[in-house]
Amino acid sequence: MGELEDAVMTRVWQWNRPVTVREVLEDLQQDRSIAYTTVMTVMDNLHQKGWVRREVEGRAYRYTAVSTRAAYSAALMNEAWSKSDNPAAALVAFFGMMSPEQREALQAAVRMVGGEPVPNAAEEGDSTEEGVASPEAEAEAEAEGAVRRGDSDLVEGEVPAVVDPDLAEDAVPGEGPLLDQDAVHGDHPADGRTSSGR
């Protein structure tokens, strides 16, 4: 994902609701000079790549993220790790770059995947308000519950893609934009589209 695509997606993820090109444009213009048509093109590209879904409302489209930023980040990490000729060394180097807070988050994630109890998000300070878990913490808790209940199709070592439940009916298991490596790179072999729209 390019720098401008990331800036647009950051807003779509933060707002966590259907957004228009105009809303994204106005927010981006607080940081930089940018044209409406540029934002419109970027959002159309994101739609064609499978990162956002759009629906017509009046004379405009409203765009919604197909999955979370956490799922996107997980896909990037998995892609980078899988390309290493020495995955263990890559992980050691990656862990060495982590802050203490990041290491604690990683340890909690490993405990979760291993089926061990994970401290409550409110106890850990991972909350948006007093005692209210952040959306990321809620998604992690839901994933943990699914694995424990056996409701999950995860294979050991697989990174779960967190998908908005309202958008899940459009997803094809194993072929969502964060699980399909071609989609990560902007190519859609199933329908012949590429990041250039051809």
ROVO-901469 format. One line per 4 residues: number of its first residue (from 1); for each residue x, y, z of N, C-alpha, C, O, CB. Coordinates in steps of 0.2 Angstrom, whole numbers, padded with zeros to 4 digits. Glycine has a CB too. Example, Ala and Ser with C-alpha at 12.3 -4.5 7.8 and 13.67 -1.06 7.14 Angstrom:
% residues 2
1	0066 -0028 0039 0062 -0022 0039 0066 -0016 0039 0071 -0017 0042 0057 -0022 0045 | 0064 -0011 0035 0068 -0005 0036 0064 0000 0039 0067 0006 0040 0070 -0003 0029 $
% end
This chain:
% residues 198
1	0004 -0006 0000 0000 0000 0000 0005 0006 0000 0009 0007 0004 -0005 0000 0006 | 0003 0011 -0004 0007 0017 -0005 0006 0022 0001 0001 0021 0005 0006 0020 -0011 | 0010 0027 0001 0009 0032 0007 0002 0035 0007 -0001 0036 0012 0015 0037 0006 | 0000 0037 0001 -0007 0041 0001 -0012 0036 0002 -0017 0037 0006 -0008 0044 -0006 $
5	-0012 0030 0000 -0017 0025 0001 -0017 0023 0009 -0022 0022 0011 -0015 0018 -0003 | -0011 0023 0012 -0011 0022 0019 -0014 0028 0023 -0018 0026 0028 -0004 0021 0021 | -0013 0034 0021 -0016 0040 0024 -0024 0039 0023 -0027 0041 0028 -0013 0046 0021 | -0026 0037 0017 -0033 0037 0016 -0036 0031 0021 -0041 0032 0024 -0035 0035 0009 $
9	-0033 0025 0021 -0035 0019 0024 -0035 0021 0032 -0039 0018 0036 -0031 0013 0023 | -0030 0025 0034 -0030 0026 0041 -0036 0030 0043 -0039 0028 0049 -0023 0031 0043 | -0038 0034 0039 -0045 0038 0041 -0051 0033 0041 -0055 0034 0045 -0046 0044 0036 | -0051 0029 0036 -0056 0024 0035 -0057 0020 0041 -0062 0018 0044 -0056 0020 0029 $
13	-0051 0017 0043 -0050 0013 0049 -0052 0017 0056 -0055 0014 0060 -0043 0010 0050 | -0049 0023 0057 -0050 0026 0063 -0058 0028 0064 -0060 0027 0069 -0046 0033 0063 | -0061 0030 0058 -0068 0032 0059 -0073 0026 0059 -0078 0027 0062 -0070 0036 0053 | -0071 0020 0057 -0074 0014 0058 -0082 0015 0056 -0086 0012 0059 -0074 0012 0065 $
17	-0083 0018 0050 -0090 0019 0048 -0089 0021 0040 -0084 0022 0038 -0094 0025 0052 | -0095 0020 0037 -0095 0022 0030 -0093 0030 0029 -0096 0034 0032 -0101 0021 0026 | -0088 0031 0024 -0086 0038 0023 -0086 0040 0016 -0086 0035 0011 -0078 0039 0026 | -0086 0046 0014 -0086 0049 0008 -0080 0051 0006 -0075 0052 0010 -0092 0054 0007 $
21	-0079 0052 -0001 -0072 0055 -0003 -0071 0062 0000 -0066 0064 0002 -0072 0055 -0011 | -0077 0066 0000 -0077 0073 0003 -0074 0073 0010 -0070 0077 0012 -0084 0076 0002 | -0077 0068 0014 -0075 0068 0021 -0067 0066 0022 -0064 0070 0026 -0079 0063 0025 | -0065 0062 0018 -0058 0060 0018 -0054 0066 0016 -0048 0068 0019 -0056 0054 0014 $
25	-0056 0069 0010 -0052 0075 0007 -0052 0080 0013 -0046 0083 0014 -0056 0077 0001 | -0057 0082 0016 -0057 0088 0021 -0052 0086 0026 -0049 0091 0029 -0064 0089 0023 | -0052 0080 0029 -0047 0078 0034 -0040 0078 0031 -0035 0081 0035 -0049 0071 0037 | -0039 0075 0025 -0032 0076 0023 -0029 0083 0022 -0024 0084 0022 -0032 0072 0016 $
29	-0034 0087 0020 -0032 0094 0018 -0030 0098 0024 -0027 0103 0024 -0038 0098 0015 | -0031 0095 0030 -0028 0098 0036 -0020 0097 0037 -0017 0101 0040 -0031 0095 0043 | -0018 0092 0033 -0011 0090 0033 -0007 0092 0027 -0001 0093 0027 -0010 0083 0035 | -0011 0093 0021 -0007 0093 0015 -0012 0096 0010 -0018 0096 0011 -0005 0087 0012 $
33	-0010 0099 0004 -0014 0101 -0001 -0015 0096 -0006 -0010 0092 -0008 -0010 0107 -0005 | -0021 0094 -0007 -0023 0088 -0011 -0030 0089 -0015 -0034 0093 -0012 -0023 0082 -0007 | -0030 0087 -0021 -0036 0088 -0025 -0042 0082 -0023 -0040 0077 -0022 -0035 0088 -0032 | -0048 0084 -0024 -0053 0080 -0024 -0052 0074 -0028 -0053 0068 -0026 -0060 0083 -0025 $
37	-0051 0075 -0034 -0050 0069 -0039 -0044 0065 -0037 -0045 0059 -0039 -0048 0072 -0046 | -0039 0067 -0034 -0034 0063 -0032 -0036 0058 -0026 -0035 0052 -0027 -0028 0067 -0029 | -0040 0060 -0021 -0043 0056 -0016 -0048 0051 -0019 -0048 0045 -0017 -0046 0061 -0011 | -0052 0054 -0024 -0057 0049 -0027 -0053 0043 -0031 -0055 0038 -0030 -0061 0053 -0032 $
41	-0048 0045 -0034 -0044 0040 -0038 -0041 0035 -0033 -0041 0029 -0034 -0039 0043 -0042 | -0038 0037 -0027 -0035 0033 -0022 -0041 0028 -0019 -0039 0022 -0019 -0032 0037 -0017 | -0046 0031 -0018 -0052 0027 -0015 -0054 0022 -0020 -0056 0016 -0018 -0057 0031 -0012 | -0055 0024 -0026 -0057 0019 -0031 -0051 0013 -0032 -0053 0007 -0033 -0058 0022 -0038 $
45	-0045 0015 -0032 -0040 0010 -0032 -0040 0005 -0026 -0039 -0001 -0027 -0033 0013 -0032 | -0041 0008 -0020 -0042 0004 -0014 -0048 -0001 -0015 -0048 -0007 -0013 -0043 0008 -0008 | -0053 0002 -0018 -0059 -0003 -0019 -0057 -0008 -0024 -0059 -0014 -0023 -0065 0002 -0022 | -0054 -0007 -0029 -0052 -0012 -0034 -0047 -0017 -0031 -0047 -0023 -0033 -0049 -0008 -0040 $
49	-0043 -0015 -0027 -0038 -0019 -0023 -0042 -0023 -0018 -0039 -0028 -0016 -0033 -0015 -0020 | -0048 -0022 -0016 -0051 -0026 -0011 -0051 -0023 -0004 -0052 -0027 0001 -0049 -0033 -0012 | -0048 -0018 -0003 -0047 -0015 0004 -0053 -0012 0007 -0054 -0012 0013 -0041 -0010 0004 | -0057 -0009 0002 -0063 -0005 0004 -0069 -0008 0000 -0068 -0010 -0006 -0063 0002 0004 $
53	-0075 -0007 0003 -0081 -0009 -0001 -0085 -0002 -0001 -0084 0002 0003 -0085 -0014 0003 | -0088 -0002 -0007 -0092 0005 -0008 -0099 0003 -0009 -0101 -0002 -0013 -0089 0009 -0013 | -0103 0008 -0007 -0111 0008 -0009 -0113 0015 -0011 -0110 0020 -0008 -0115 0005 -0003 | -0117 0015 -0016 -0120 0021 -0018 -0125 0024 -0013 -0129 0021 -0010 -0123 0021 -0025 $
57	-0124 0030 -0011 -0129 0034 -0007 -0130 0041 -0010 -0125 0045 -0010 -0126 0035 0000 | -0136 0042 -0013 -0137 0048 -0017 -0133 0048 -0023 -0133 0043 -0027 -0136 0054 -0013 | -0129 0053 -0024 -0124 0054 -0030 -0117 0053 -0028 -0112 0054 -0032 -0125 0061 -0032 | -0116 0050 -0022 -0109 0048 -0020 -0108 0041 -0017 -0113 0038 -0016 -0107 0053 -0014 $
61	-0102 0039 -0017 -0101 0032 -0014 -0099 0033 -0007 -0096 0038 -0005 -0095 0029 -0018 | -0101 0028 -0003 -0098 0028 0004 -0094 0022 0005 -0096 0016 0003 -0105 0027 0009 | -0088 0023 0007 -0083 0017 0008 -0082 0015 0015 -0082 0019 0020 -0076 0020 0005 | -0081 0008 0015 -0081 0005 0022 -0075 0000 0021 -0074 -0003 0016 -0087 0001 0024 $
65	-0071 0000 0026 -0065 -0005 0026 -0067 -0012 0027 -0072 -0014 0030 -0060 -0003 0033 | -0064 -0016 0023 -0066 -0023 0022 -0063 -0027 0029 -0066 -0031 0031 -0063 -0026 0016 | -0057 -0025 0031 -0054 -0028 0037 -0051 -0023 0041 -0050 -0017 0039 -0050 -0034 0035 | -0048 -0025 0047 -0045 -0020 0051 -0038 -0018 0050 -0035 -0022 0046 -0046 -0022 0058 $
69	-0035 -0013 0053 -0028 -0012 0052 -0024 -0017 0055 -0019 -0019 0052 -0027 -0005 0055 | -0026 -0020 0060 -0023 -0025 0064 -0022 -0031 0059 -0016 -0034 0058 -0026 -0028 0070 | -0027 -0033 0055 -0027 -0039 0050 -0022 -0037 0044 -0018 -0041 0042 -0034 -0040 0047 | -0022 -0030 0042 -0018 -0028 0037 -0010 -0029 0039 -0006 -0031 0036 -0019 -0021 0035 $
73	-0009 -0026 0046 -0002 -0027 0048 0000 -0034 0049 0006 -0035 0048 -0002 -0023 0055 | -0004 -0038 0051 -0003 -0045 0052 -0001 -0048 0045 0004 -0052 0045 -0009 -0049 0055 | -0004 -0046 0040 -0003 -0049 0033 0004 -0047 0031 0008 -0050 0028 -0008 -0047 0028 | 0005 -0040 0032 0012 -0038 0030 0018 -0041 0034 0023 -0043 0031 0012 -0030 0032 $
77	0017 -0042 0041 0022 -0046 0044 0023 -0053 0042 0028 -0055 0041 0020 -0046 0052 | 0017 -0056 0041 0018 -0063 0038 0021 -0064 0031 0025 -0068 0030 0010 -0066 0038 | 0019 -0059 0027 0023 -0059 0020 0030 -0058 0021 0034 -0061 0018 0020 -0053 0016 | 0032 -0053 0025 0039 -0052 0026 0043 -0058 0029 0048 -0059 0027 0040 -0045 0030 $
81	0040 -0061 0034 0043 -0066 0038 0044 -0072 0033 0049 -0076 0033 0039 -0068 0044 | 0038 -0073 0029 0038 -0079 0024 0044 -0079 0019 0046 -0084 0016 0032 -0080 0021 | 0046 -0072 0017 0051 -0071 0012 0058 -0072 0015 0063 -0072 0011 0050 -0064 0009 | 0059 -0073 0021 0066 -0073 0024 0069 -0080 0023 0065 -0085 0023 0065 -0072 0032 $
85	0075 -0080 0021 0078 -0087 0020 0080 -0090 0027 0082 -0096 0027 0085 -0086 0016 | 0080 -0086 0032 0081 -0088 0039 0076 -0085 0044 0077 -0080 0047 0088 -0086 0042 | 0070 -0088 0044 0064 -0085 0048 0066 -0084 0055 0064 -0079 0058 0058 -0090 0047 | 0069 -0089 0058 0071 -0088 0065 0075 -0082 0067 0074 -0078 0071 0075 -0095 0068 $
89	0080 -0081 0062 0085 -0075 0063 0081 -0069 0062 0082 -0064 0065 0091 -0075 0058 | 0076 -0069 0057 0072 -0063 0056 0068 -0061 0062 0067 -0056 0064 0067 -0064 0050 | 0065 -0067 0065 0061 -0065 0071 0065 -0063 0077 0063 -0058 0080 0057 -0072 0073 | 0071 -0065 0078 0075 -0063 0083 0077 -0056 0082 0077 -0052 0087 0082 -0067 0084 $
93	0078 -0054 0076 0080 -0047 0074 0074 -0042 0076 0074 -0037 0078 0082 -0046 0067 | 0068 -0045 0074 0062 -0041 0074 0060 -0040 0082 0059 -0035 0084 0056 -0045 0071 | 0061 -0045 0086 0060 -0045 0093 0065 -0040 0096 0063 -0036 0101 0060 -0052 0096 | 0071 -0040 0094 0076 -0035 0096 0074 -0028 0095 0076 -0023 0099 0082 -0037 0093 $
97	0070 -0026 0090 0068 -0020 0089 0062 -0017 0093 0060 -0011 0093 0066 -0019 0081 | 0059 -0022 0096 0052 -0020 0100 0054 -0017 0106 0059 -0017 0110 0049 -0027 0101 | 0049 -0012 0108 0049 -0009 0114 0046 -0014 0119 0043 -0019 0118 0044 -0002 0114 | 0047 -0012 0126 0044 -0017 0131 0037 -0017 0130 0034 -0023 0132 0046 -0014 0138 $
101	0033 -0012 0129 0026 -0013 0128 0024 -0017 0122 0019 -0021 0123 0023 -0006 0126 | 0028 -0017 0117 0027 -0022 0111 0028 -0029 0113 0025 -0033 0111 0031 -0019 0105 | 0033 -0030 0117 0035 -0037 0119 0029 -0039 0123 0028 -0045 0123 0042 -0037 0123 | 0027 -0035 0128 0021 -0037 0132 0015 -0039 0128 0012 -0044 0129 0019 -0032 0137 $
105	0014 -0035 0123 0008 -0037 0118 0009 -0043 0115 0004 -0047 0114 0007 -0031 0113 | 0015 -0044 0112 0017 -0051 0109 0016 -0057 0114 0013 -0062 0112 0024 -0050 0106 | 0018 -0056 0120 0018 -0061 0125 0010 -0063 0126 0008 -0069 0127 0021 -0060 0131 | 0006 -0058 0126 -0001 -0059 0127 -0004 -0062 0121 -0008 -0067 0122 -0005 -0052 0128 $
109	-0002 -0061 0115 -0004 -0064 0109 -0002 -0071 0109 -0006 -0075 0107 -0002 -0060 0103 | 0004 -0073 0111 0006 -0080 0111 0002 -0084 0116 0000 -0089 0115 0014 -0080 0113 | 0001 -0081 0122 -0003 -0084 0127 -0010 -0085 0124 -0013 -0091 0125 -0004 -0080 0134 | -0013 -0080 0121 -0020 -0081 0118 -0020 -0087 0113 -0024 -0091 0113 -0022 -0075 0115 $
113	-0015 -0087 0108 -0015 -0092 0103 -0014 -0099 0107 -0016 -0104 0104 -0009 -0091 0098 | -0010 -0099 0112 -0009 -0105 0116 -0015 -0108 0120 -0014 -0113 0124 -0003 -0105 0120 | -0020 -0104 0121 -0026 -0105 0125 -0025 -0103 0132 -0029 -0105 0136 -0027 -0112 0124 | -0020 -0100 0134 -0019 -0097 0141 -0023 -0091 0142 -0025 -0087 0137 -0012 -0096 0142 $
117	-0025 -0090 0148 -0029 -0084 0150 -0025 -0078 0149 -0019 -0078 0150 -0031 -0084 0157 | -0028 -0073 0146 -0025 -0066 0145 -0028 -0061 0149 -0034 -0061 0150 -0026 -0064 0137 | -0024 -0057 0153 -0027 -0052 0157 -0032 -0048 0154 -0032 -0046 0148 -0022 -0048 0160 | -0037 -0046 0157 -0043 -0041 0155 -0039 -0035 0152 -0035 -0032 0155 -0048 -0040 0160 $
121	-0042 -0033 0146 -0039 -0027 0143 -0040 -0021 0148 -0035 -0016 0148 -0043 -0025 0137 | -0045 -0020 0152 -0046 -0014 0156 -0040 -0015 0162 -0038 -0009 0164 -0053 -0014 0159 | -0038 -0021 0164 -0033 -0021 0169 -0026 -0019 0166 -0022 -0017 0169 -0033 -0029 0171 | -0025 -0021 0159 -0019 -0019 0156 -0018 -0012 0154 -0013 -0010 0152 -0018 -0024 0150 $
125	-0024 -0008 0154 -0024 -0001 0152 -0025 -0001 0145 -0025 0005 0142 -0017 0002 0154 | -0027 -0006 0141 -0029 -0006 0134 -0036 -0004 0133 -0040 -0009 0132 -0027 -0013 0131 | -0038 0002 0135 -0045 0004 0134 -0046 0011 0131 -0041 0015 0132 -0048 0003 0141 | -0052 0012 0129 -0053 0018 0126 -0056 0023 0131 -0055 0029 0131 -0058 0018 0120 $
129	-0060 0020 0136 -0063 0023 0141 -0062 0019 0147 -0060 0013 0147 -0071 0025 0140 | -0063 0021 0153 -0063 0017 0159 -0067 0011 0159 -0073 0011 0159 -0065 0021 0165 | -0063 0005 0159 -0066 -0001 0159 -0069 -0003 0152 -0072 -0009 0151 -0072 -0001 0163 | -0068 0001 0146 -0071 -0001 0140 -0065 -0003 0135 -0061 0001 0134 -0075 0005 0137 $
133	-0065 -0009 0133 -0060 -0011 0129 -0060 -0008 0122 -0065 -0006 0119 -0060 -0019 0128 | -0054 -0007 0119 -0053 -0004 0113 -0056 -0009 0107 -0057 -0015 0109 -0046 -0002 0111 | -0058 -0007 0101 -0060 -0012 0096 -0055 -0017 0095 -0057 -0023 0094 -0061 -0008 0090 | -0048 -0016 0095 -0043 -0021 0094 -0043 -0026 0099 -0043 -0032 0098 -0036 -0017 0093 $
137	-0044 -0024 0106 -0044 -0028 0111 -0051 -0033 0111 -0050 -0039 0112 -0044 -0025 0118 | -0056 -0030 0109 -0062 -0034 0108 -0062 -0039 0102 -0064 -0045 0103 -0068 -0029 0106 | -0058 -0037 0097 -0057 -0042 0091 -0053 -0047 0094 -0054 -0053 0092 -0054 -0038 0085 | -0048 -0046 0097 -0043 -0051 0100 -0047 -0056 0105 -0046 -0062 0104 -0037 -0048 0104 $
141	-0051 -0053 0109 -0055 -0057 0114 -0060 -0062 0110 -0061 -0067 0112 -0059 -0053 0119 | -0063 -0059 0105 -0067 -0063 0101 -0064 -0069 0097 -0066 -0074 0097 -0071 -0059 0095 | -0058 -0067 0094 -0054 -0072 0091 -0052 -0078 0096 -0052 -0084 0095 -0048 -0069 0088 | -0050 -0076 0102 -0048 -0080 0107 -0054 -0085 0109 -0053 -0091 0110 -0045 -0077 0114 $
145	-0060 -0082 0110 -0066 -0086 0111 -0067 -0091 0106 -0069 -0096 0108 -0072 -0081 0113 | -0067 -0089 0100 -0068 -0093 0094 -0063 -0099 0094 -0065 -0105 0093 -0068 -0090 0087 | -0057 -0098 0096 -0052 -0103 0096 -0054 -0108 0102 -0054 -0114 0101 -0045 -0101 0096 | -0055 -0105 0107 -0057 -0110 0113 -0063 -0114 0112 -0064 -0119 0114 -0057 -0105 0119 $
149	-0068 -0111 0109 -0075 -0114 0108 -0074 -0119 0102 -0079 -0123 0101 -0080 -0109 0106 | -0069 -0119 0098 -0068 -0123 0092 -0072 -0120 0086 -0073 -0124 0082 -0071 -0130 0094 | -0074 -0114 0087 -0078 -0111 0081 -0073 -0108 0076 -0076 -0105 0071 -0082 -0105 0084 | -0067 -0109 0077 -0062 -0106 0072 -0060 -0111 0067 -0059 -0117 0069 -0056 -0103 0076 $
153	-0058 -0109 0061 -0055 -0113 0056 -0048 -0112 0056 -0045 -0114 0051 -0058 -0112 0049 | -0045 -0109 0061 -0038 -0107 0061 -0034 -0114 0061 -0035 -0118 0065 -0036 -0103 0066 | -0028 -0114 0057 -0023 -0119 0058 -0018 -0117 0062 -0017 -0111 0063 -0021 -0121 0050 | -0015 -0121 0066 -0010 -0119 0071 -0005 -0115 0067 -0002 -0117 0062 -0006 -0125 0074 $
157	-0003 -0109 0070 0002 -0104 0067 -0001 -0099 0062 0002 -0095 0060 0007 -0108 0064 | -0008 -0100 0060 -0011 -0096 0056 -0013 -0089 0059 -0015 -0089 0065 -0017 -0099 0052 | -0012 -0084 0056 -0014 -0077 0058 -0021 -0076 0056 -0023 -0076 0051 -0009 -0071 0056 | -0025 -0074 0061 -0032 -0073 0060 -0033 -0066 0056 -0030 -0062 0058 -0037 -0074 0066 $
161	-0037 -0066 0051 -0039 -0060 0048 -0045 -0057 0052 -0050 -0061 0052 -0040 -0060 0040 | -0045 -0051 0054 -0051 -0049 0058 -0055 -0045 0053 -0053 -0040 0050 -0049 -0044 0064 | -0061 -0047 0052 -0066 -0044 0047 -0072 -0042 0050 -0074 -0044 0055 -0068 -0050 0041 | -0074 -0036 0048 -0080 -0033 0050 -0086 -0038 0049 -0087 -0040 0043 -0081 -0026 0046 $
165	-0089 -0040 0054 -0095 -0045 0053 -0100 -0043 0048 -0103 -0047 0045 -0098 -0046 0060 | -0101 -0036 0048 -0106 -0034 0043 -0104 -0035 0036 -0108 -0034 0031 -0108 -0026 0044 | -0098 -0036 0035 -0095 -0036 0028 -0093 -0044 0026 -0092 -0045 0021 -0089 -0032 0027 | -0094 -0048 0031 -0092 -0055 0031 -0095 -0059 0025 -0093 -0063 0022 -0093 -0058 0037 $
169	-0102 -0057 0024 -0105 -0060 0018 -0102 -0060 0012 -0103 -0064 0007 -0112 -0058 0018 | -0098 -0055 0011 -0095 -0054 0004 -0088 -0057 0004 -0085 -0058 -0002 -0093 -0046 0003 | -0086 -0060 0009 -0079 -0063 0010 -0079 -0070 0007 -0084 -0074 0009 -0076 -0062 0017 | -0074 -0072 0004 -0073 -0079 0002 -0068 -0082 0007 -0062 -0079 0007 -0072 -0080 -0006 $
173	-0069 -0087 0011 -0064 -0090 0015 -0058 -0091 0012 -0057 -0094 0007 -0067 -0096 0019 | -0052 -0088 0015 -0046 -0089 0012 -0044 -0085 0006 -0038 -0085 0004 -0045 -0096 0010 | -0049 -0081 0004 -0047 -0077 -0002 -0049 -0069 -0001 -0049 -0065 -0005 -0051 -0079 -0008 | -0049 -0067 0006 -0050 -0060 0007 -0044 -0056 0006 -0039 -0059 0004 -0052 -0059 0015 $
177	-0045 -0050 0006 -0039 -0046 0003 -0033 -0046 0008 -0027 -0045 0005 -0041 -0039 0003 | -0034 -0049 0014 -0028 -0049 0018 -0025 -0056 0018 -0020 -0058 0021 -0030 -0047 0025 | -0029 -0061 0015 -0026 -0068 0015 -0024 -0070 0008 -0020 -0074 0007 -0031 -0073 0017 | -0026 -0066 0003 -0024 -0067 -0004 -0018 -0063 -0005 -0019 -0057 -0006 -0030 -0066 -0009 $
181	-0012 -0066 -0006 -0006 -0062 -0007 -0006 -0058 -0014 -0003 -0053 -0014 0000 -0067 -0007 | -0010 -0061 -0019 -0010 -0057 -0025 -0014 -0050 -0024 -0013 -0045 -0026 -0014 -0061 -0030 | -0019 -0051 -0019 -0023 -0044 -0018 -0019 -0040 -0014 -0019 -0033 -0015 -0029 -0046 -0014 | -0014 -0042 -0010 -0010 -0038 -0006 -0005 -0034 -0011 -0004 -0028 -0010 -0005 -0042 -0001 $
185	-0004 -0037 -0016 0000 -0033 -0021 -0004 -0030 -0027 -0001 -0027 -0031 0005 -0038 -0025 | -0010 -0030 -0026 -0015 -0027 -0031 -0017 -0031 -0037 -0020 -0028 -0042 -0011 -0021 -0033 | -0015 -0037 -0037 -0017 -0041 -0043 -0023 -0046 -0041 -0023 -0049 -0036 -0011 -0045 -0046 | -0028 -0047 -0046 -0034 -0051 -0044 -0034 -0056 -0050 -0038 -0055 -0055 -0040 -0047 -0044 $
189	-0030 -0062 -0050 -0030 -0066 -0055 -0037 -0070 -0057 -0038 -0071 -0062 -0025 -0072 -0054 | -0041 -0070 -0052 -0048 -0073 -0053 -0052 -0070 -0058 -0056 -0073 -0062 -0051 -0074 -0046 | -0051 -0063 -0058 -0056 -0059 -0063 -0051 -0055 -0067 -0054 -0051 -0071 -0060 -0055 -0059 | -0045 -0056 -0067 -0041 -0053 -0072 -0039 -0046 -0071 -0035 -0043 -0075 -0044 -0053 -0079 $
193	-0041 -0043 -0065 -0039 -0036 -0064 -0032 -0036 -0061 -0030 -0040 -0057 -0044 -0033 -0059 | -0029 -0030 -0062 -0023 -0028 -0058 -0024 -0022 -0055 -0029 -0018 -0055 -0017 -0028 -0063 | -0018 -0019 -0052 -0019 -0013 -0048 -0020 -0007 -0053 -0022 -0002 -0051 -0012 -0012 -0044 | -0018 -0008 -0059 -0020 -0003 -0064 -0027 -0003 -0067 -0029 0001 -0071 -0015 -0004 -0070 $
197	-0031 -0008 -0064 -0038 -0009 -0066 -0039 -0013 -0073 -0044 -0013 -0075 -0040 -0002 -0067 | -0033 -0016 -0076 -0034 -0020 -0082 -0034 -0027 -0080 -0035 -0031 -0085 -0028 -0018 -0086 $
% end
